[in-house]
Amino acid sequence: MELKLRKVGNSLATTWPKEVLNRLNVSEGDKLHVVETQHGVLVTPYDPKFKKTMDIAKRVMARDREALKELAK
């Protein structure tokens, strides 16, 4: 697949095929995140920082389960 960059004001923009947007489950106004990998660049609607934060939260909740139960009372 090839995407062409076009000048829009002082920026560059591109259009994405509808099929790709459907596969990403995104629409106008949604954010895409660009992540550099060892194989190139990954474009995703999922925020990698949010995933990392949630992974940490899950570990804390598992470790401190009893204290969180008491706090919830």
Secondary structure as UniProt FT lines:
FT   STRAND          6..8
FT   TURN            9..10
FT   STRAND          11..13
FT   HELIX           18..24
FT   TURN            28..29
FT   STRAND          33..37
FT   TURN            38..39
FT   STRAND          40..44
FT   HELIX           48..63
FT   HELIX           65..72
//
